[in-house]
Amino acid sequence: MKNIYVLLAGESTSQFGNNLFDIAIMWYLYRLTDNSTTIGLISGTFNALVVLNVLTGYLADRFPKTKVMMTIDGLQAILMGVATYLYYGLAVNIWTLVGVAFIAKILGTVFDPAENALIPQIVPADQLQRVNSMNQGVKVCAQLVGMLAGGSLVAFVSLADFVLINGLTFLVSLGCIVIVHKRVGHAEQVSVEQVQTRDWYAGLAYVYHNPMLRTLILLAVIVNMVIGPVLGLNIIWTRGTLHASAVVYSLAQALFIIGVVAGSILINFVKTTFKTKLLLALTTMTVAVMVMVLTHSIGTTLIAMMVIGMAGGFVNVSLFTLIQLKTPGELLGRVNGAMMSCTNISMPIGIALGGVITRYVGIATVFIIGSAITLVALLAMSRVTLNEA
């Protein structure tokens, strides 16, 4: 368990830096464009990069996972160093802003499947849910601190300073992964040499032939497409509809993270089937969105964001644990990559469409329609039997 603590220390540090960076990017982007369509399309494009996990999951099976993670952290640190130089020396514009963020998101798609596949190698099977809960909780706590700091400082600190801090946090993460690699690197190398990893699409094939995973993907596609705009376009709801400040925006994001932490903890005390957990969490999430829109106030928006986060944390821990327990070790990187790609690909589509439609019917209407569609999908899901044995 010592290895997981070191890993979490590094990842929580880089998550803090990443969220400082994300808050600054979205805020500067809004200032430069002041256009819901542009923000929706750019945010949607960033999120669409998750489809690359189908390919990057192959790297997690083909090479030692700690080496993959060290390489990515090193490249992220270099990227942030270059961006710091650019932002200090040049006026910030949409091209340099989006370009750096785009490359950073691509590198992130390589890191995540490797980390998810590494955990079962260094944690006993009977501790997986607890460790996944702790992993998600620690990282989102770091995100919370990053969001609060970012929202408070974005009006006073330059973008270059935010990027520099982010680069330094990647160096800390790199150091922690080096420690883990020295402890488990040899075992990882032996494991990789014993596995046949020629087929990059093996994860997709495994998911396709697993009825339970196919059902979950279908539901996720629907839910992410119609709920995605609530998260991706929250800046428009906060600034354009509620006319709130950057502090309120960052507080809403922070409460979402607090909800994720609460959901990650709560999952350890709920003893029921995955299907029941899924339906309960997603129904609660949908109702929260509807209440937020109907009441149209800062207070209910903040509460709704926390409830949405709680439902998300509840589902994520359950899903990752289920995949880790049911997937052969030699396929875990590719299956994780396939699941992340398939379940999240609809979110950027929803965000992009939401940004366009908002210009014609208003963001409140977009949220309400999405909630109604989700409730219909959940009703259909309640009639489907999942084989969780």
C-alpha positions in Angstrom: 0.0 0.0 0.0 3.0 2.3 0.4 3.2 2.6 -3.4 -0.3 3.8 -3.8 0.3 6.5 -1.2 3.3 7.8 -3.1 1.4 7.6 -6.4 -1.5 9.6 -4.9 0.8 12.2 -3.5 2.2 12.9 -7.0 -1.2 12.8 -8.7 -2.9 15.1 -6.2 -0.2 17.7 -6.8 -0.5 17.6 -10.6 -4.3 17.7 -10.3 -4.0 20.9 -8.2 -1.8 22.5 -11.0 -4.1 21.2 -13.7 -7.1 22.9 -12.2 -5.4 26.2 -11.7 -4.6 25.9 -15.4 -8.1 24.9 -16.5 -9.8 27.7 -14.6 -7.4 30.2 -16.1 -7.9 28.8 -19.6 -11.7 28.9 -19.5 -11.8 32.4 -18.0 -9.4 33.9 -20.5 -11.2 32.1 -23.3 -14.5 33.7 -22.2 -12.9 37.1 -22.0 -11.4 36.7 -25.5 -14.5 35.4 -27.3 -17.7 36.1 -25.2 -19.4 33.7 -27.5 -21.3 30.5 -26.3 -20.9 28.8 -29.7 -17.1 29.2 -29.7 -16.8 28.1 -26.1 -19.0 25.1 -26.6 -17.1 24.0 -29.7 -13.7 24.4 -28.2 -14.7 22.7 -24.9 -16.4 19.9 -26.9 -13.2 19.4 -29.0 -11.1 19.1 -25.9 -13.4 16.5 -24.4 -13.6 14.6 -27.8 -9.9 13.8 -27.4 -11.0 11.0 -25.0 -11.6 8.9 -28.1 -7.8 8.5 -28.3 -8.0 6.3 -25.2 -8.8 3.4 -27.6 -5.2 3.8 -28.8 -3.5 5.0 -25.7 -4.8 2.1 -23.7 -2.7 -0.1 -25.9 0.4 1.7 -24.7 -0.5 0.8 -21.1 -0.5 -2.9 -22.0 2.4 -2.7 -24.4 4.9 -0.9 -22.1 5.5 -0.8 -18.3 2.8 1.6 -17.0 5.1 3.6 -14.8 7.4 4.3 -17.7 4.5 5.6 -19.7 3.4 7.8 -16.9 6.9 9.2 -16.3 7.2 10.0 -20.0 3.9 11.9 -20.0 4.7 13.9 -16.9 8.0 14.9 -18.3 6.4 16.0 -21.6 3.7 17.9 -19.7 6.4 19.8 -17.7 8.3 20.7 -20.9 5.0 21.9 -22.5 4.2 24.1 -19.6 7.7 25.5 -19.6 7.4 26.5 -23.3 3.9 27.9 -22.7 5.2 30.0 -19.8 7.8 31.5 -22.1 5.2 32.2 -24.8 2.7 33.8 -22.4 5.3 36.0 -20.8 6.7 37.2 -24.1 3.6 37.5 -26.3 0.1 38.8 -25.9 -2.3 36.0 -25.0 -4.5 35.1 -28.0 -7.0 32.4 -28.8 -4.4 30.4 -30.9 -1.7 30.1 -28.2 -4.4 29.6 -25.6 -6.2 26.7 -27.4 -3.0 25.2 -28.8 -1.3 24.6 -25.5 -4.5 23.3 -23.9 -5.0 21.0 -26.8 -1.6 19.4 -26.5 -1.9 19.0 -22.8 -5.3 17.3 -23.2 -3.8 14.8 -25.7 -1.0 13.9 -23.3 -3.6 13.4 -20.6 -5.3 10.7 -22.7 -2.1 8.7 -22.5 -1.6 9.0 -18.8 -5.1 8.0 -17.5 -5.4 4.4 -18.9 -1.9 3.6 -17.6 -2.8 4.8 -14.1 -6.1 2.9 -14.0 -4.3 -0.3 -15.2 -1.5 0.1 -12.7 -3.6 0.2 -9.6 -4.7 -3.5 -9.7 -1.1 -4.4 -10.0 0.0 -2.8 -6.8 -3.2 -3.2 -4.7 -4.8 -6.5 -3.5 -8.2 -7.3 -5.1 -10.1 -7.1 -1.9 -8.9 -3.5 -1.4 -9.7 -2.2 -4.9 -12.9 -0.4 -4.1 -11.4 1.3 -1.1 -8.3 2.3 -3.0 -10.4 3.5 -6.0 -12.5 5.5 -3.6 -9.4 7.0 -1.9 -7.8 7.6 -5.3 -10.8 9.6 -6.6 -11.3 11.4 -3.3 -7.7 12.6 -2.9 -7.4 13.8 -6.5 -10.7 15.7 -6.5 -9.7 17.3 -3.2 -6.6 18.6 -5.0 -8.9 19.8 -7.8 -11.1 21.5 -5.2 -8.1 23.5 -3.8 -7.0 24.3 -7.4 -10.4 25.6 -8.4 -10.8 27.7 -5.3 -7.3 29.2 -5.7 -7.8 29.6 -9.5 -11.2 31.4 -9.1 -9.7 33.7 -6.4 -6.5 34.6 -8.3 -7.6 34.7 -11.9 -8.3 38.4 -11.8 -4.9 39.2 -10.2 -2.4 36.6 -11.5 -1.3 36.3 -15.1 -1.9 33.3 -17.3 1.8 32.7 -17.5 2.1 32.4 -13.7 -0.7 29.8 -13.7 1.1 27.8 -16.4 4.4 27.9 -14.6 2.8 26.6 -11.4 1.2 23.8 -13.4 4.6 22.8 -14.9 6.2 22.6 -11.4 3.4 20.3 -10.2 4.1 17.9 -13.1 7.7 17.7 -11.9 6.5 16.7 -8.4 4.3 14.0 -9.9 7.2 12.8 -12.1 9.4 12.4 -9.0 6.7 10.3 -7.2 6.2 8.0 -10.1 10.0 7.5 -10.3 9.9 6.2 -6.8 7.0 3.8 -7.6 8.9 2.7 -10.7 12.0 1.8 -8.7 9.9 -0.4 -6.5 7.7 -2.2 -9.1 9.5 -1.6 -12.4 11.1 -5.0 -12.7 7.8 -6.8 -12.0 6.1 -4.6 -14.6 8.7 -5.5 -17.2 8.3 -9.2 -16.6 4.5 -8.8 -16.8 4.7 -6.9 -20.1 7.0 -9.5 -21.7 4.6 -12.3 -20.8 1.6 -10.7 -22.5 0.6 -10.6 -26.1 -0.4 -7.1 -27.0 -0.3 -6.9 -30.7 -4.0 -6.1 -31.2 -4.7 -2.5 -30.2 -8.4 -3.0 -30.7 -8.6 -6.0 -28.3 -10.2 -3.8 -25.7 -13.0 -2.8 -28.0 -13.6 -6.4 -28.9 -13.8 -7.4 -25.3 -16.3 -4.7 -24.5 -18.4 -5.6 -27.6 -18.7 -9.2 -26.6 -19.6 -8.3 -23.0 -23.4 -7.6 -22.8 -23.2 -5.8 -19.5 -20.5 -3.4 -20.7 -22.5 -2.8 -24.0 -25.6 -1.8 -22.0 -23.6 0.5 -19.7 -22.0 2.2 -22.7 -25.4 2.9 -24.4 -26.8 4.5 -21.2 -23.6 6.5 -20.8 -23.8 7.8 -24.3 -27.3 9.1 -23.7 -26.6 10.6 -20.3 -23.3 12.2 -21.2 -24.8 13.8 -24.3 -27.7 15.5 -22.4 -26.0 16.2 -19.0 -22.6 17.2 -20.4 -23.7 20.7 -21.2 -24.4 21.3 -17.5 -20.7 20.8 -16.8 -19.2 22.1 -20.0 -21.3 25.2 -20.3 -21.5 26.1 -16.6 -19.5 29.2 -17.2 -22.4 30.5 -19.5 -25.0 29.6 -16.9 -23.0 31.3 -14.1 -21.9 34.4 -16.0 -24.7 34.9 -18.6 -27.8 33.7 -16.7 -27.0 34.3 -13.0 -24.7 37.3 -13.7 -22.4 36.0 -11.0 -18.7 36.6 -10.5 -15.6 34.4 -11.1 -15.7 33.5 -7.4 -19.2 32.0 -7.7 -18.1 30.1 -10.9 -15.1 28.6 -9.1 -17.3 27.9 -6.0 -19.8 26.0 -8.1 -16.9 24.0 -9.6 -15.5 23.4 -6.1 -18.8 22.2 -4.7 -19.0 19.8 -7.6 -15.7 18.4 -6.5 -16.8 18.2 -2.9 -19.8 16.2 -4.1 -17.5 13.8 -5.9 -15.5 13.3 -2.7 -18.7 12.6 -0.7 -19.9 10.2 -3.3 -16.6 8.4 -3.3 -16.8 7.9 0.5 -20.5 7.0 0.5 -20.1 4.2 -2.0 -18.2 2.2 0.6 -21.3 2.1 2.9 -23.9 1.2 0.3 -24.4 -2.6 -0.1 -26.5 -3.2 -3.2 -26.2 -4.1 -6.9 -24.3 -1.9 -9.3 -27.5 -1.4 -11.3 -29.3 0.0 -8.3 -26.4 2.3 -7.5 -26.4 3.5 -11.1 -30.1 4.2 -11.3 -30.2 5.9 -7.9 -27.2 8.1 -8.6 -28.3 9.2 -12.1 -31.9 9.9 -11.1 -30.7 12.1 -8.3 -28.3 13.9 -10.7 -31.1 14.6 -13.1 -33.5 15.9 -10.5 -30.8 18.2 -9.2 -30.4 19.8 -12.7 -34.1 20.4 -13.0 -34.3 22.0 -9.6 -31.4 24.2 -10.4 -33.0 25.5 -13.6 -36.5 25.9 -12.1 -35.4 27.9 -9.1 -32.9 30.0 -11.1 -30.8 31.1 -8.1 -27.2 31.1 -7.1 -27.9 29.0 -3.9 -29.7 26.2 -5.6 -27.1 26.1 -8.4 -24.4 25.6 -5.9 -26.3 22.8 -4.1 -27.2 21.2 -7.4 -23.6 21.1 -8.5 -22.6 19.4 -5.3 -25.4 16.8 -5.8 -24.3 16.2 -9.4 -20.7 15.6 -8.2 -21.9 13.2 -5.5 -23.7 11.1 -8.1 -20.8 11.2 -10.4 -18.3 10.0 -7.7 -20.7 7.3 -6.7 -20.9 5.9 -10.2 -17.3 6.3 -11.1 -15.9 4.3 -8.2 -18.4 1.5 -8.8 -17.6 1.3 -12.6 -13.8 1.4 -12.3 -13.9 -1.3 -9.6 -16.2 -3.5 -11.7 -14.0 -3.2 -14.7 -10.8 -4.0 -12.7 -12.3 -7.1 -11.1 -13.9 -8.5 -14.3 -11.2 -7.8 -16.9 -8.1 -10.0 -17.5 -4.9 -8.2 -16.5 -3.3 -8.4 -19.9 -6.3 -6.5 -21.4 -6.9 -4.0 -18.6 -5.2 -1.0 -20.3 -7.0 -1.5 -23.5 -10.4 -2.2 -21.9 -10.0 0.9 -19.7 -9.2 2.9 -22.8 -12.1 1.5 -24.7 -14.6 2.2 -21.9 -13.3 5.7 -21.4 -13.6 6.5 -25.1 -17.0 4.9 -25.7 -18.7 6.3 -22.5 -17.3 9.8 -22.9 -17.4 10.4 -26.6 -21.0 11.7 -26.4 -20.1 14.4 -23.8 -18.2 16.7 -26.2 -20.9 16.2 -28.8 -23.5 17.3 -26.2 -21.4 20.3 -25.1 -20.8 21.5 -28.7 -24.5 21.1 -29.6 -25.6 22.7 -26.3 -23.4 25.7 -27.1 -25.0 26.1 -30.5 -28.6 25.5 -29.4 -28.2 27.8 -26.4 -28.0 30.8 -28.8 -31.5 30.1 -30.0 -33.5 28.7 -27.0 -31.5 29.7 -24.0 -29.3 27.5 -21.7 -32.1 26.8 -19.3 -34.2 25.1 -22.0 -31.2 23.0 -23.0 -30.8 21.8 -19.4 -34.5 20.9 -19.0 -34.7 19.0 -22.3 -31.5 17.1 -21.4 -32.9 16.1 -18.0 -36.2 14.9 -19.5 -34.3 12.7 -22.0 -32.2 11.3 -19.2 -35.2 10.3 -17.1 -36.7 8.4 -20.1 -33.4 6.6 -20.6 -33.2 5.6 -16.9 -36.8 4.3 -17.1 -35.8 2.0 -20.0 -32.6 1.0 -18.1 -34.6 -0.1 -15.1 -36.2 -2.8 -17.3 -32.8 -4.3 -18.4 -31.2 -7.1 -16.5 -27.4 -6.8 -15.8 -25.3 -9.9 -15.2 -23.0 -8.7 -12.5 -21.8 -12.2 -11.4 
